[in-house]
Structure formats: C-alpha cells, structure tokens
Amino acid sequence: MKRSSTLSLLALVVITVACATHRVAQNPSTGRLDVQQGFNQYSPEQEVEVGRQAAAEVKRQMPLLQDGDPVAQYVRKVGERLIAHAPGFKYPYEFHVVNQKEINAFALPGGPTFVNLGTVQSVDTEGELAGVMAHEISHVVLRHATSNASKEQMAQIPLAILGAVLGNGTGGQLARLGISLGANGVFLKYSRDAEREADELGAQIMYDAGYNPYDLVEFFGKLEQQGGSGGPQFLSDHPNPGNRQEDVAKVISKFPKRNYAREDTHEFETVKERVRGMKPMSAQEVARYQQEQQVKMQRAAMEELRPSGSFKTLGAGFLTMEYPSNWQVIGSEQSSGVTIAPRGGVSENAIAYGVVASGFRPQPGHESLEAATRDLVNSLQQQNQNVQIQDAQRISVNGMPAMSVTMISPSPLSDGSGRPVPEQDSLITVQRQDGAIIFLVFVAPQQDMAALNGTYQRMLQSLRVQ
Ligand SMILES: [Zn+2]
C-alpha cells in the first residue's frame, strides 16, 4: 500500500532563503563577478519542474498579456538578450507580462519570469527594464528559491500537480514550496544577501549584454523615491539590502571601462507609446480575477473527478469488480494490487480519490477474518501514525462475510492555508476460500465522500473474489 508515503510529506516549513555565504564575488584584478554555487541538494531539473508547475498555476490564475502582444514580444526580446549572458545552468527561461499596474516582477525557479505591465510603463529607458529583468534572472541563476529547501519540500512536487488538477488547495501546496500566489504575483521570500547577490549579478549580466548597468541603479533610485504607503510592490518582494544603489554602483565602477552611451531603440519608443494608452488592472482587480479563475478551475476539476455513471469491469487476477468507465486502473491486473482512480485523483506518491485493492496471507495463528483485519489495520497504523479508527464492524458483501473499518487520516490535499483536509478511508476485508484476505480501501476527502458513496457502493456490490 502506498498510503504511508503521504505522511512523510506533511511536516513542512516555509522556505526562507537565508544563505549566509556570499556566493557572488568580484575579482579584484578583472572586476568580473564570479558566481559560486552554494549548497543546493536539488538538481536544476527538479527546479525546472517546480517552476513549470508554478508557472502553469500563474498562467491559469493571473491576467497575462497574450504572447503575441507587441509589449509581451518586446519584453521577451529584452529577456533573450540578457539570458544569452546569464552564467550557470541553461534554464529554459521564459518571459511574460502580467496585466497589472503595480511595479513588480518575479521569477520562478528554473526560469519562468513575469514582469508587470506597470513596470514597463514606469521605466524611462530600455536599460531600466533590462535591470529589473536581469535582477530576476539572477535569482534564477543563483537558485535562491531552492537553496534552502528541504527534501520534504521537494517531495511535494507530485502533489502540487495533484492539487493543481483538483483545483483544491493548490495555493497551499505551492506555499509549502515557499511560493505563494497572490494578487501581487508570486511571492518568494528572499534574504537580504540574496537581494544583494541578485543586484550585483544583474549588473554583470546587463554589462555583458551591452546595457548600461547604471540604469539598474537609476531605477532603484526611482523606486526608493516613490515611497508612499509601503512603496512600490517590487521593494516589498525584493527589499533593499541596505545602501542598494551605492553598493551596486561600486561594483559597476570596477567593471572594465566602457562608454555607456544611451541608445534607446526605436522599438522601445514604440512600446512606451503603446503602454501609455494601456490600462492594467489594479491589485484588487487582479485578486478578483484570480478568484473567478479559481472557481472555474474547481468546476473543471470536479467534472474530471465525477464518475461517468457508466461502468467497466476489472478482472484483476484476484478479483473482479465494476468501476467508473472514466477512471483509470493503475498496476497490472495480475500483480498483487491495483489502484482504480479518476485522472487527477492519484499521483506517484499518494492517492486522494479512488480505490486500492490488494491481498495478503494471514500470519499463522491469526487466520480468522477478524484477526487478519486487525493485523492489517495495525500495520497501517504503524506506517502512518495519523490514521485514526472511527468504526469497525462485521458486514456481508454479496453473501461473503466481511469486515468494514472506517479510518480518518490526513489527505494529500490541503485547504487554502496549506493544512491537509481530513480523508476518509473505508477498508473492506473479505476472506477467500483458501484463507487469503482480499482488501479494498475506498479513499476520498471526507467532504467529498458523500458524493462518491453511490459509486463506491456499486463497486463493492459488484465485487467477486477468486
Ligand atoms: Zn530580488
């Protein structure tokens, strides 16, 4: 049974990127910034996977400009010019524009980068925009989002997919990875050191790409001046590590000298003209938009989970049983166990909706159905101490004596705040003529059990063991 593995996924902490080691150092003789990767137990491929899922979530929930929009195309072009000079692993960077007026930008692990339209509206030069983007790219290069993540957090990845498919608690799943999706975009908590590193490496990338790195300093200066109530959003997500402008300017001053002539392209002027006439959403409007999208996603996910009403027959080696024709059978029919679940109800590590069927031979001296069932429940509880028994009784299944045990455990799905929702696991055991025990576990979050009860009853009534 795979149920136990869900448990190891529960003890989680929010990531704070607080790497004390300074990993971006300026070579005193050449002025170049050398990047040394700090400790990170995850592969870049894993980061790409996390980022890909989080980006899919952002795309579903946030108002983005179409990829073909001239502003989006332009931002992508600036991004591509920069990433050609990004050191380290060649992440599959992508660039999108969020139709939001607050000045902000964020990058997800593994490369997906989002720039608010308000940022494009606020810059006076292409270099300023490139500066913001180079800063974001640097967070990706330096792997700030995952440098402090624990193994358990990365183990959440398959469940993040599950949550996304189910539209249930996805925000909570991503929050466990330190990524929370709000009206202000994706919030990744960065330390001051991480911010300093991203500023410095951002300046180097700008320089290498042929931009004037002082434009980054210029833009930070403008942000600081905007103060107001809390200042621009960019500064709350990417806080000033202290003397930000002075520090970056000092690093830039040691780069090999070059004439930073201002060279705004015609394209920049065209884009500036275009964005002047655009009316991006406010943070409140984005929040409302997100809520609407979530409701739509939830409806779509429930459609996918809902049993079709027509049934197929499973002929596993040890049993036959009807199951909803739009559900899938996982595991070979001849093997010792099968899982029957709706698409999106199951992941590699855990099952949130569906039925697990398997069998075992009782221990000597524990051959009775009751004793064997008790042994099975004990071993489940040993694997998973959060399993609570609610009820156990003798029943009859199609004339066969059977035991029914109702258990409650934490679901792999969580609510909006990241807490697992309670799950009901209904265990049914029957004994074959040769003494072997066949068991089924009907799984669903407690809140959805009533909706699935008819389907589960029909499956059970069709059960024949052989
Ligand atoms: Zn930052």
Residues whose N, C-alpha, C, O or C-beta is under 5 A from the ligand:
A	BS01	ZN	E195 A198 D237 H238
